[in-house]
Amino acid sequence: QVQLQESGPGLAKPSETLSLTCTVSGGSISSYYWSWIRQPPGKGLEWVGYIYNSGSTDYNPSLRSRVTISVDTSKNQFSLKLRSVTAADTAVYYCARDIYSSGWRRFDYWGQGILVTVSS
Amino acid sequence: DIQVTQSPSSLSASVGDRVTITCRASQSISSYLNWYQQKPGKAPKLLIYAASSLQSGVPSRFSGGGSGTDFTLTISSLQPEDFATYYCQQSYSSLFTFGPGTKVDIK
């Protein structure tokens, strides 16, 4: 059973960089897409971006200038960095497996989520 | 961007009711539409992918339909554990977008 666990600081200061890591257990990080998705308190879901195990990435255009997703296959982890954060970046951040099979993509495994608050 | 809307935004229903939620895309997305269930304080859970394929382990009372721009999620007989918020998500475009959600609560 694949399990994902987000980790990182729960508080970030305005203008600083939010950094989170997702550790994957119960399966290899290779040969899959891995995404970050966020949810502001009381609001809906927003896809942030994905990485494929080869290192190829794609990001939500609304965040592209500030976001970097990277992968460390030796640790079965992938990470999110979001620069120059503001209060609008306060959200629960989820990592998820982004499976692409038979031509269909969907998020089939999710971490429990981590609340990151941007505040001075 | 492909916009995704849902209706209704909320509904009240009783155990045993048949419930249908609608999702509409701003352009044709073939069958590239997924449905998720989210309970308070929990991560979303995949229910349906490719518009009508039931994810492994999901009860058969959940079903999905539609193609092009109009899609439905139906719960044939609502159970107590089904009270939650439901989101649709398009995967036609690599800029994945979610609907705003439909909250199903107890009448």
gemmi code that builds the backbone of each chain (N, CA, C; Angstrom):
import gemmi

chains = {
    "A": [
        ("GLN", (0.846, -1.186, 0.000), (0.000, 0.000, 0.000), (0.887, 1.243, 0.000)),
        ("VAL", (0.709, 2.066, -1.003), (1.496, 3.294, -1.104), (1.025, 4.297, -0.047)),
        ("GLN", (1.969, 4.915, 0.619), (1.645, 5.957, 1.597), (2.521, 7.175, 1.328)),
        ("LEU", (1.936, 8.353, 1.516), (2.648, 9.601, 1.331), (2.543, 10.421, 2.610)),
        ("GLN", (3.632, 11.093, 2.958), (3.660, 11.888, 4.178), (4.371, 13.203, 3.918)),
        ("GLU", (3.641, 14.300, 4.114), (4.230, 15.619, 3.968), (4.967, 16.005, 5.249)),
        ("SER", (6.031, 16.768, 5.088), (6.753, 17.283, 6.252), (7.326, 18.648, 5.919)),
        ("GLY", (7.545, 19.440, 6.968), (8.105, 20.770, 6.791), (7.523, 21.736, 7.806)),
        ("PRO", (8.024, 22.965, 7.803), (7.518, 23.966, 8.754), (6.047, 24.297, 8.514)),
        ("GLY", (5.338, 24.509, 9.594), (3.931, 24.886, 9.494), (3.726, 26.395, 9.445)),
        ("LEU", (4.830, 27.113, 9.518), (4.746, 28.575, 9.510), (5.834, 29.135, 8.606)),
        ("ALA", (5.444, 30.072, 7.766), (6.404, 30.763, 6.909), (6.157, 32.259, 7.018)),
        ("LYS", (7.216, 33.030, 6.930), (7.088, 34.488, 6.992), (6.851, 35.064, 5.595)),
        ("PRO", (6.090, 36.131, 5.508), (5.886, 36.784, 4.200), (7.221, 37.104, 3.554)),
        ("SER", (7.271, 36.899, 2.245), (8.423, 37.137, 1.359), (9.468, 36.021, 1.440)),
        ("GLU", (9.296, 35.089, 2.377), (10.275, 34.006, 2.466), (9.846, 32.804, 1.602)),
        ("THR", (10.605, 31.706, 1.716), (10.355, 30.524, 0.899), (9.730, 29.413, 1.729)),
        ("LEU", (8.639, 28.888, 1.215), (7.968, 27.735, 1.825), (8.622, 26.482, 1.256)),
        ("SER", (9.041, 25.569, 2.146), (9.690, 24.339, 1.692), (9.024, 23.138, 2.339)),
        ("LEU", (8.578, 22.211, 1.513), (7.925, 20.998, 1.996), (8.523, 19.779, 1.301)),
        ("THR", (8.478, 18.654, 1.999), (8.946, 17.383, 1.444), (7.850, 16.351, 1.581)),
        ("CYS", (7.736, 15.500, 0.588), (6.799, 14.378, 0.621), (7.601, 13.083, 0.543)),
        ("THR", (7.441, 12.235, 1.539), (8.123, 10.947, 1.574), (7.145, 9.855, 1.161)),
        ("VAL", (7.555, 9.073, 0.187), (6.723, 7.994, -0.345), (7.200, 6.662, 0.220)),
        ("SER", (6.287, 5.886, 0.758), (6.627, 4.561, 1.271), (5.667, 3.538, 0.678)),
        ("GLY", (6.098, 2.275, 0.696), (5.248, 1.211, 0.180), (5.325, 1.046, -1.327)),
        ("GLY", (6.238, 1.769, -1.949), (6.384, 1.672, -3.394), (7.478, 2.605, -3.870)),
        ("SER", (7.935, 2.385, -5.083), (9.001, 3.212, -5.627), (8.449, 4.508, -6.194)),
        ("ILE", (9.269, 5.561, -6.074), (8.874, 6.855, -6.624), (9.093, 6.875, -8.138)),
        ("SER", (9.822, 5.907, -8.630), (10.142, 5.873, -10.060), (8.920, 5.515, -10.902)),
        ("SER", (8.925, 6.023, -12.122), (7.913, 5.682, -13.123), (6.525, 6.208, -12.819)),
        ("TYR", (6.435, 7.207, -11.962), (5.149, 7.838, -11.708), (5.326, 9.356, -11.748)),
        ("TYR", (4.190, 10.030, -11.924), (4.122, 11.464, -11.724), (3.751, 11.713, -10.263)),
        ("TRP", (4.243, 12.817, -9.725), (3.955, 13.182, -8.326), (3.606, 14.668, -8.294)),
        ("SER", (2.492, 14.959, -7.641), (1.970, 16.327, -7.657), (1.866, 16.935, -6.269)),
        ("TRP", (1.847, 18.246, -6.252), (1.470, 19.023, -5.075), (0.147, 19.725, -5.388)),
        ("ILE", (-0.751, 19.679, -4.437), (-2.073, 20.293, -4.541), (-2.319, 21.027, -3.235)),
        ("ARG", (-2.902, 22.225, -3.324), (-3.128, 22.957, -2.083), (-4.595, 23.355, -1.928)),
        ("GLN", (-4.963, 23.666, -0.690), (-6.355, 24.004, -0.368), (-6.366, 25.061, 0.719)),
        ("PRO", (-6.637, 26.316, 0.356), (-6.770, 27.350, 1.391), (-7.885, 26.985, 2.361)),
        ("PRO", (-7.795, 27.419, 3.601), (-8.804, 27.062, 4.596), (-10.216, 27.394, 4.123)),
        ("GLY", (-11.086, 26.395, 4.143), (-12.482, 26.587, 3.766), (-12.736, 26.749, 2.280)),
        ("LYS", (-11.704, 26.507, 1.463), (-11.861, 26.721, 0.016), (-11.592, 25.435, -0.766)),
        ("GLY", (-11.545, 25.579, -2.086), (-11.381, 24.423, -2.944), (-9.925, 24.065, -3.204)),
        ("LEU", (-9.743, 23.118, -4.101), (-8.436, 22.539, -4.394), (-7.777, 23.222, -5.585)),
        ("GLU", (-6.477, 23.429, -5.476), (-5.694, 24.042, -6.555), (-4.457, 23.189, -6.816)),
        ("TRP", (-4.306, 22.731, -8.054), (-3.113, 21.988, -8.432), (-1.934, 22.948, -8.531)),
        ("VAL", (-0.812, 22.592, -7.911), (0.376, 23.441, -7.886), (1.354, 23.048, -8.985)),
        ("GLY", (1.614, 21.742, -9.112), (2.555, 21.289, -10.113), (2.891, 19.821, -9.921)),
        ("TYR", (3.618, 19.266, -10.903), (4.029, 17.860, -10.791), (5.471, 17.693, -11.239)),
        ("ILE", (6.014, 16.550, -10.836), (7.317, 16.121, -11.313), (7.215, 14.662, -11.715)),
        ("TYR", (7.940, 14.305, -12.754), (8.054, 12.912, -13.162), (9.429, 12.442, -12.687)),
        ("ASN", (9.571, 11.143, -12.507), (10.797, 10.670, -11.866), (12.055, 11.026, -12.649)),
        ("SER", (11.901, 11.304, -13.946), (13.052, 11.720, -14.748), (13.482, 13.146, -14.416)),
        ("GLY", (12.616, 13.836, -13.692), (12.910, 15.216, -13.333), (12.133, 16.230, -14.138)),
        ("SER", (11.364, 15.783, -15.116), (10.554, 16.737, -15.880), (9.424, 17.265, -15.008)),
        ("THR", (9.119, 18.529, -15.194), (8.135, 19.197, -14.342), (7.138, 19.996, -15.169)),
        ("ASP", (5.996, 20.297, -14.543), (5.059, 21.257, -15.084), (4.377, 21.929, -13.897)),
        ("TYR", (4.085, 23.212, -14.055), (3.555, 23.977, -12.952), (2.299, 24.723, -13.363)),
        ("ASN", (1.472, 25.034, -12.376), (0.342, 25.913, -12.596), (0.883, 27.276, -13.037)),
        ("PRO", (0.426, 27.781, -14.183), (0.955, 29.075, -14.664), (0.831, 30.197, -13.646)),
        ("SER", (-0.187, 30.118, -12.798), (-0.383, 31.186, -11.813), (0.710, 31.195, -10.748)),
        ("LEU", (1.464, 30.103, -10.657), (2.510, 29.986, -9.638), (3.898, 29.766, -10.234)),
        ("ARG", (3.960, 29.601, -11.553), (5.182, 29.129, -12.214), (6.413, 29.944, -11.861)),
        ("SER", (6.258, 31.245, -11.732), (7.429, 32.089, -11.481), (7.991, 31.904, -10.069)),
        ("ARG", (7.233, 31.257, -9.182), (7.668, 31.160, -7.787), (7.897, 29.735, -7.308)),
        ("VAL", (7.576, 28.728, -8.106), (7.572, 27.360, -7.602), (8.644, 26.493, -8.264)),
        ("THR", (9.196, 25.606, -7.463), (10.113, 24.577, -7.953), (9.773, 23.267, -7.264)),
        ("ILE", (9.622, 22.203, -8.050), (9.430, 20.862, -7.512), (10.630, 20.027, -7.937)),
        ("SER", (11.180, 19.289, -6.997), (12.345, 18.450, -7.272), (12.130, 17.069, -6.688)),
        ("VAL", (12.948, 16.117, -7.122), (12.804, 14.736, -6.658), (14.153, 14.194, -6.236)),
        ("ASP", (14.141, 13.364, -5.201), (15.324, 12.644, -4.743), (14.956, 11.159, -4.723)),
        ("THR", (15.274, 10.472, -5.810), (14.867, 9.073, -5.925), (15.576, 8.187, -4.905)),
        ("SER", (16.770, 8.577, -4.487), (17.510, 7.752, -3.511), (16.810, 7.732, -2.152)),
        ("LYS", (16.041, 8.790, -1.870), (15.312, 8.873, -0.598), (13.815, 8.615, -0.782)),
        ("ASN", (13.382, 8.362, -2.001), (11.952, 8.213, -2.299), (11.153, 9.434, -1.825)),
        ("GLN", (11.697, 10.610, -2.148), (11.067, 11.859, -1.732), (10.968, 12.834, -2.898)),
        ("PHE", (9.983, 13.699, -2.827), (9.955, 14.847, -3.714), (9.604, 16.072, -2.889)),
        ("SER", (9.973, 17.236, -3.394), (9.903, 18.442, -2.582), (9.276, 19.604, -3.346)),
        ("LEU", (8.757, 20.539, -2.568), (8.159, 21.758, -3.097), (8.848, 22.953, -2.480)),
        ("LYS", (9.218, 23.913, -3.315), (9.675, 25.218, -2.833), (8.807, 26.287, -3.483)),
        ("LEU", (8.246, 27.140, -2.653), (7.433, 28.254, -3.128), (8.027, 29.532, -2.565)),
        ("ARG", (8.502, 30.390, -3.454), (9.233, 31.581, -3.049), (8.304, 32.783, -2.864)),
        ("SER", (8.791, 33.744, -2.157), (8.102, 35.041, -1.989), (6.650, 34.864, -1.578)),
        ("VAL", (6.443, 34.116, -0.518), (5.073, 33.787, -0.111), (4.370, 34.998, 0.508)),
        ("THR", (3.050, 34.978, 0.372), (2.185, 35.970, 1.004), (1.085, 35.226, 1.755)),
        ("ALA", (0.228, 35.989, 2.420), (-0.863, 35.369, 3.167), (-1.758, 34.531, 2.257)),
        ("ALA", (-1.811, 34.882, 0.987), (-2.635, 34.128, 0.032), (-2.130, 32.705, -0.197)),
        ("ASP", (-0.912, 32.432, 0.213), (-0.344, 31.079, 0.080), (-0.640, 30.211, 1.295)),
        ("THR", (-1.317, 30.762, 2.282), (-1.731, 29.962, 3.438), (-2.715, 28.893, 2.974)),
        ("ALA", (-2.402, 27.645, 3.264), (-3.219, 26.536, 2.765), (-2.771, 25.223, 3.395)),
        ("VAL", (-3.613, 24.217, 3.245), (-3.171, 22.847, 3.472), (-2.535, 22.386, 2.163)),
        ("TYR", (-1.317, 21.890, 2.259), (-0.602, 21.404, 1.086), (-0.611, 19.878, 1.112)),
        ("TYR", (-1.090, 19.302, 0.004), (-1.124, 17.851, -0.139), (-0.112, 17.422, -1.196)),
        ("CYS", (0.529, 16.289, -0.947), (1.250, 15.631, -2.030), (0.410, 14.439, -2.473)),
        ("ALA", (0.512, 14.102, -3.742), (-0.333, 13.049, -4.290), (0.380, 12.326, -5.422)),
        ("ARG", (0.072, 11.037, -5.557), (0.555, 10.306, -6.715), (-0.381, 10.608, -7.868)),
        ("ASP", (0.223, 10.940, -8.960), (-0.484, 11.377, -10.159), (-0.295, 10.245, -11.169)),
        ("ILE", (-1.211, 9.277, -11.167), (-1.014, 8.091, -11.976), (-1.531, 8.319, -13.392)),
        ("TYR", (-0.766, 7.823, -14.343), (-1.110, 7.939, -15.765), (-1.113, 6.524, -16.316)),
        ("SER", (-2.291, 5.952, -16.489), (-2.371, 4.595, -17.014), (-3.549, 4.494, -17.976)),
        ("SER", (-3.367, 3.717, -19.011), (-4.382, 3.532, -20.050), (-4.850, 4.856, -20.628)),
        ("GLY", (-3.962, 5.833, -20.606), (-4.296, 7.135, -21.165), (-5.013, 8.079, -20.217)),
        ("TRP", (-5.288, 7.634, -19.000), (-6.039, 8.447, -18.049), (-5.162, 8.850, -16.880)),
        ("ARG", (-5.267, 10.088, -16.461), (-4.516, 10.578, -15.306), (-5.460, 10.915, -14.164)),
        ("ARG", (-5.027, 10.590, -12.967), (-5.809, 10.912, -11.778), (-4.908, 10.837, -10.560)),
        ("PHE", (-5.345, 11.465, -9.465), (-4.599, 11.451, -8.213), (-5.150, 10.316, -7.358)),
        ("ASP", (-4.411, 9.214, -7.275), (-4.982, 8.045, -6.609), (-4.525, 7.841, -5.168)),
        ("TYR", (-3.375, 8.358, -4.801), (-2.922, 8.308, -3.414), (-2.550, 9.721, -2.977)),
        ("TRP", (-2.962, 10.064, -1.758), (-2.738, 11.399, -1.220), (-2.070, 11.310, 0.150)),
        ("GLY", (-1.260, 12.317, 0.481), (-0.802, 12.451, 1.849), (-1.918, 13.017, 2.704)),
        ("GLN", (-1.685, 13.098, 3.995), (-2.710, 13.594, 4.906), (-2.845, 15.110, 4.861)),
        ("GLY", (-1.836, 15.771, 4.300), (-1.868, 17.225, 4.196), (-1.138, 17.897, 5.338)),
        ("ILE", (-0.572, 19.050, 5.066), (0.112, 19.839, 6.083), (-0.324, 21.290, 5.933)),
        ("LEU", (-0.765, 21.869, 7.032), (-1.186, 23.271, 7.012), (0.028, 24.173, 7.117)),
        ("VAL", (0.188, 25.053, 6.147), (1.236, 26.057, 6.192), (0.586, 27.428, 6.285)),
        ("THR", (0.917, 28.145, 7.329), (0.390, 29.482, 7.552), (1.475, 30.504, 7.251)),
        ("VAL", (1.148, 31.494, 6.460), (2.095, 32.572, 6.163), (1.730, 33.765, 7.032)),
        ("SER", (2.612, 34.072, 7.943), (2.352, 35.156, 8.883), (3.669, 35.618, 9.492)),
        ("SER", (3.727, 36.900, 9.794), (4.927, 37.432, 10.440), (4.848, 37.234, 11.948)),
    ],
    "B": [
        ("ASP", (-7.132, 28.344, -19.847), (-7.459, 27.380, -18.799), (-8.846, 26.796, -19.039)),
        ("ILE", (-9.012, 25.523, -18.683), (-10.316, 24.895, -18.734), (-10.988, 25.105, -17.378)),
        ("GLN", (-12.109, 25.808, -17.395), (-12.855, 26.046, -16.162), (-13.824, 24.891, -15.927)),
        ("VAL", (-13.979, 24.550, -14.659), (-14.880, 23.465, -14.281), (-15.851, 23.984, -13.230)),
        ("THR", (-17.123, 23.831, -13.483), (-18.138, 24.270, -12.526), (-18.937, 23.067, -12.032)),
        ("GLN", (-19.540, 23.196, -10.878), (-20.346, 22.132, -10.297), (-21.680, 22.691, -9.842)),
        ("SER", (-22.695, 21.849, -9.882), (-23.984, 22.220, -9.313), (-24.662, 20.992, -8.732)),
        ("PRO", (-25.408, 21.178, -7.629), (-25.470, 22.422, -6.868), (-24.195, 22.621, -6.047)),
        ("SER", (-24.072, 23.743, -5.385), (-22.920, 23.964, -4.505), (-23.106, 23.208, -3.188)),
        ("SER", (-24.336, 22.969, -2.823), (-24.634, 22.167, -1.641), (-26.016, 21.550, -1.787)),
        ("LEU", (-26.213, 20.471, -1.068), (-27.521, 19.834, -1.066), (-27.712, 19.107, 0.253)),
        ("SER", (-28.962, 18.987, 0.633), (-29.328, 18.235, 1.823), (-30.108, 17.007, 1.385)),
        ("ALA", (-29.757, 15.875, 1.927), (-30.396, 14.625, 1.531), (-30.485, 13.684, 2.730)),
        ("SER", (-31.317, 12.689, 2.575), (-31.512, 11.703, 3.642), (-30.847, 10.390, 3.268)),
        ("VAL", (-30.543, 9.589, 4.283), (-29.994, 8.256, 4.043), (-30.979, 7.489, 3.158)),
        ("GLY", (-30.427, 6.855, 2.128), (-31.245, 6.101, 1.190), (-31.621, 6.866, -0.065)),
        ("ASP", (-31.445, 8.175, -0.056), (-31.767, 8.990, -1.223), (-30.813, 8.731, -2.375)),
        ("ARG", (-31.310, 8.959, -3.576), (-30.465, 8.966, -4.770), (-30.030, 10.404, -4.987)),
        ("VAL", (-28.724, 10.588, -5.132), (-28.159, 11.937, -5.246), (-27.357, 12.041, -6.530)),
        ("THR", (-27.557, 13.135, -7.240), (-26.798, 13.377, -8.467), (-26.162, 14.760, -8.412)),
        ("ILE", (-24.878, 14.815, -8.707), (-24.101, 16.059, -8.760), (-23.627, 16.236, -10.196)),
        ("THR", (-23.684, 17.468, -10.662), (-23.312, 17.761, -12.036), (-22.024, 18.572, -12.104)),
        ("CYS", (-21.221, 18.275, -13.095), (-19.971, 18.988, -13.356), (-19.976, 19.409, -14.819)),
        ("ARG", (-19.577, 20.634, -15.086), (-19.550, 21.130, -16.461), (-18.197, 21.764, -16.758)),
        ("ALA", (-17.614, 21.397, -17.890), (-16.336, 21.959, -18.320), (-16.565, 23.059, -19.345)),
        ("SER", (-15.640, 24.006, -19.394), (-15.783, 25.163, -20.285), (-15.495, 24.826, -21.747)),
        ("GLN", (-14.932, 23.644, -21.995), (-14.755, 23.145, -23.352), (-14.782, 21.622, -23.288)),
        ("SER", (-14.875, 21.004, -24.439), (-14.949, 19.558, -24.445), (-13.664, 18.944, -23.871)),
        ("ILE", (-13.839, 17.998, -22.953), (-12.701, 17.319, -22.348), (-12.814, 15.803, -22.526)),
        ("SER", (-13.598, 15.391, -23.534), (-13.803, 13.963, -23.770), (-14.271, 13.308, -22.464)),
        ("SER", (-13.554, 12.293, -21.994), (-13.917, 11.653, -20.723), (-12.859, 11.874, -19.652)),
        ("TYR", (-12.067, 12.942, -19.812), (-10.964, 13.201, -18.894), (-11.461, 13.920, -17.635)),
        ("LEU", (-12.275, 13.217, -16.866), (-12.914, 13.818, -15.718), (-12.882, 12.840, -14.553)),
        ("ASN", (-12.407, 13.322, -13.414), (-12.310, 12.504, -12.213), (-13.179, 13.093, -11.107)),
        ("TRP", (-13.596, 12.235, -10.182), (-14.394, 12.666, -9.027), (-13.701, 12.251, -7.727)),
        ("TYR", (-13.730, 13.151, -6.742), (-13.130, 12.907, -5.441), (-14.145, 13.217, -4.342)),
        ("GLN", (-13.969, 12.524, -3.231), (-14.761, 12.764, -2.016), (-13.815, 13.279, -0.945)),
        ("GLN", (-14.197, 14.328, -0.254), (-13.380, 14.835, 0.841), (-14.230, 15.030, 2.089)),
        ("LYS", (-13.758, 14.441, 3.187), (-14.398, 14.641, 4.491), (-13.600, 15.653, 5.289)),
        ("PRO", (-14.240, 16.338, 6.237), (-13.548, 17.404, 6.979), (-12.238, 16.940, 7.603)),
        ("GLY", (-11.187, 17.697, 7.369), (-9.884, 17.403, 7.948), (-9.138, 16.261, 7.292)),
        ("LYS", (-9.673, 15.751, 6.187), (-9.041, 14.616, 5.508), (-8.650, 14.986, 4.086)),
        ("ALA", (-7.760, 14.188, 3.522), (-7.388, 14.369, 2.128), (-8.516, 13.877, 1.221)),
        ("PRO", (-8.602, 14.428, 0.025), (-9.562, 13.891, -0.945), (-9.269, 12.430, -1.260)),
        ("LYS", (-10.341, 11.729, -1.641), (-10.246, 10.314, -2.002), (-10.810, 10.145, -3.404)),
        ("LEU", (-10.060, 9.455, -4.258), (-10.503, 9.230, -5.639), (-11.658, 8.243, -5.667)),
        ("LEU", (-12.753, 8.639, -6.329), (-13.915, 7.762, -6.475), (-14.042, 7.206, -7.894)),
        ("ILE", (-13.984, 8.113, -8.854), (-14.253, 7.802, -10.255), (-13.173, 8.453, -11.104)),
        ("TYR", (-12.667, 7.738, -12.107), (-11.758, 8.343, -13.069), (-12.238, 8.040, -14.482)),
        ("ALA", (-11.726, 8.784, -15.440), (-12.154, 8.627, -16.840), (-13.673, 8.685, -16.948)),
        ("ALA", (-14.256, 9.563, -16.186), (-15.695, 9.875, -16.182), (-16.580, 8.798, -15.592)),
        ("SER", (-16.236, 7.521, -15.825), (-17.170, 6.476, -15.399), (-16.503, 5.233, -14.826)),
        ("SER", (-15.195, 5.231, -14.683), (-14.492, 4.061, -14.149), (-14.399, 4.160, -12.636)),
        ("LEU", (-14.885, 3.125, -11.963), (-14.893, 3.105, -10.501), (-13.505, 2.746, -9.980)),
        ("GLN", (-12.966, 3.579, -9.124), (-11.665, 3.298, -8.504), (-11.789, 2.045, -7.637)),
        ("SER", (-10.753, 1.253, -7.619), (-10.725, 0.036, -6.825), (-11.063, 0.327, -5.364)),
        ("GLY", (-11.956, -0.472, -4.813), (-12.318, -0.341, -3.407), (-13.461, 0.609, -3.127)),
        ("VAL", (-13.916, 1.311, -4.132), (-15.022, 2.271, -3.955), (-16.351, 1.533, -4.130)),
        ("PRO", (-17.297, 1.746, -3.230), (-18.577, 1.042, -3.321), (-19.306, 1.284, -4.641)),
        ("SER", (-20.024, 0.273, -5.087), (-20.687, 0.347, -6.391), (-21.889, 1.290, -6.401)),
        ("ARG", (-22.290, 1.823, -5.255), (-23.382, 2.805, -5.253), (-22.943, 4.128, -5.895)),
        ("PHE", (-21.623, 4.301, -6.048), (-21.100, 5.472, -6.739), (-20.968, 5.159, -8.231)),
        ("SER", (-21.446, 6.059, -9.059), (-21.266, 5.892, -10.492), (-21.084, 7.258, -11.145)),
        ("GLY", (-20.388, 7.249, -12.261), (-20.150, 8.477, -12.995), (-20.594, 8.332, -14.437)),
        ("GLY", (-20.935, 9.446, -15.047), (-21.363, 9.413, -16.437), (-21.050, 10.718, -17.140)),
        ("GLY", (-21.263, 10.703, -18.435), (-21.086, 11.909, -19.232), (-19.827, 11.887, -20.074)),
        ("SER", (-19.750, 12.825, -20.990), (-18.556, 13.034, -21.818), (-18.696, 14.394, -22.492)),
        ("GLY", (-17.587, 14.876, -23.008), (-17.634, 16.198, -23.645), (-17.537, 17.297, -22.613)),
        ("THR", (-18.656, 17.947, -22.314), (-18.637, 19.043, -21.345), (-19.490, 18.784, -20.111)),
        ("ASP", (-20.377, 17.800, -20.157), (-21.327, 17.593, -19.060), (-21.176, 16.200, -18.437)),
        ("PHE", (-21.038, 16.204, -17.114), (-20.752, 14.981, -16.382), (-21.620, 14.907, -15.128)),
        ("THR", (-21.820, 13.680, -14.646), (-22.581, 13.486, -13.420), (-21.893, 12.485, -12.507)),
        ("LEU", (-22.063, 12.702, -11.214), (-21.721, 11.719, -10.189), (-23.023, 11.371, -9.499)),
        ("THR", (-23.333, 10.078, -9.434), (-24.566, 9.629, -8.800), (-24.248, 8.691, -7.654)),
        ("ILE", (-24.910, 8.923, -6.536), (-24.871, 7.994, -5.403), (-26.252, 7.369, -5.362)),
        ("SER", (-26.334, 6.071, -5.588), (-27.649, 5.444, -5.794), (-28.470, 5.372, -4.513)),
        ("SER", (-27.821, 5.175, -3.386), (-28.516, 5.099, -2.111), (-27.580, 5.667, -1.047)),
        ("LEU", (-27.807, 6.898, -0.671), (-26.886, 7.624, 0.202), (-26.726, 6.931, 1.557)),
        ("GLN", (-25.499, 6.736, 1.962), (-25.186, 6.120, 3.247), (-24.635, 7.168, 4.220)),
        ("PRO", (-24.681, 6.901, 5.523), (-24.199, 7.905, 6.486), (-22.762, 8.356, 6.237)),
        ("GLU", (-21.921, 7.442, 5.756), (-20.519, 7.795, 5.525), (-20.307, 8.604, 4.242)),
        ("ASP", (-21.360, 8.840, 3.477), (-21.237, 9.587, 2.218), (-21.408, 11.096, 2.390)),
        ("PHE", (-21.749, 11.522, 3.590), (-21.893, 12.962, 3.805), (-20.499, 13.582, 3.795)),
        ("ALA", (-20.251, 14.420, 2.801), (-18.906, 14.911, 2.504), (-19.017, 15.975, 1.414)),
        ("THR", (-17.864, 16.478, 0.996), (-17.807, 17.387, -0.151), (-17.213, 16.636, -1.334)),
        ("TYR", (-17.797, 16.844, -2.494), (-17.389, 16.134, -3.696), (-16.837, 17.141, -4.719)),
        ("TYR", (-15.689, 16.775, -5.300), (-15.026, 17.621, -6.289), (-14.846, 16.865, -7.601)),
        ("CYS", (-15.082, 17.536, -8.697), (-14.667, 16.992, -9.985), (-13.353, 17.662, -10.392)),
        ("GLN", (-12.629, 17.018, -11.292), (-11.306, 17.504, -11.721), (-11.077, 17.075, -13.161)),
        ("GLN", (-10.673, 18.016, -14.000), (-10.395, 17.651, -15.387), (-8.905, 17.343, -15.548)),
        ("SER", (-8.633, 16.306, -16.347), (-7.241, 15.950, -16.645), (-6.987, 15.987, -18.149)),
        ("TYR", (-7.849, 16.699, -18.881), (-7.668, 16.834, -20.336), (-6.479, 17.744, -20.635)),
        ("SER", (-6.435, 18.843, -19.901), (-5.333, 19.785, -20.024), (-4.307, 19.490, -18.952)),
        ("SER", (-3.031, 19.722, -19.272), (-1.994, 19.482, -18.264), (-2.083, 20.492, -17.127)),
        ("LEU", (-2.838, 21.573, -17.318), (-3.164, 22.469, -16.208), (-4.432, 21.913, -15.559)),
        ("PHE", (-4.217, 21.024, -14.587), (-5.349, 20.359, -13.963), (-6.175, 21.364, -13.167)),
        ("THR", (-7.466, 21.288, -13.298), (-8.345, 22.176, -12.552), (-9.461, 21.377, -11.892)),
        ("PHE", (-9.859, 21.870, -10.722), (-10.910, 21.244, -9.936), (-12.161, 22.115, -9.970)),
        ("GLY", (-13.301, 21.472, -9.817), (-14.526, 22.211, -9.594), (-14.538, 22.777, -8.185)),
        ("PRO", (-15.484, 23.669, -7.893), (-15.529, 24.323, -6.575), (-16.082, 23.457, -5.456)),
        ("GLY", (-16.616, 22.304, -5.791), (-17.097, 21.388, -4.767), (-18.600, 21.432, -4.568)),
        ("THR", (-19.145, 20.298, -4.160), (-20.554, 20.175, -3.773), (-20.594, 19.520, -2.399)),
        ("LYS", (-21.160, 20.241, -1.442), (-21.247, 19.702, -0.089), (-22.571, 18.981, 0.070)),
        ("VAL", (-22.497, 17.723, 0.502), (-23.683, 16.906, 0.743), (-23.843, 16.758, 2.249)),
        ("ASP", (-24.946, 17.287, 2.780), (-25.146, 17.136, 4.211), (-26.506, 16.506, 4.510)),
        ("ILE", (-26.710, 16.276, 5.785), (-27.883, 15.517, 6.220), (-29.100, 16.415, 6.285)),
        ("LYS", (-30.195, 15.945, 5.694), (-31.450, 16.704, 5.757), (-32.057, 16.557, 7.164)),
    ],
}
model = gemmi.Model(1)
for chain_id, residues in chains.items():
    chain = gemmi.Chain(chain_id)
    for i, (resn, *xyz) in enumerate(residues, 1):
        res = gemmi.Residue()
        res.name, res.seqid = resn, gemmi.SeqId(i, " ")
        for name, pos in zip(("N", "CA", "C"), xyz):
            atom = gemmi.Atom()
            atom.name, atom.element = name, gemmi.Element(name[0])
            atom.pos, atom.b_iso = gemmi.Position(*pos), 0.0
            res.add_atom(atom)
        chain.add_residue(res)
    model.add_chain(chain)
structure = gemmi.Structure()
structure.add_model(model)
structure.setup_entities()
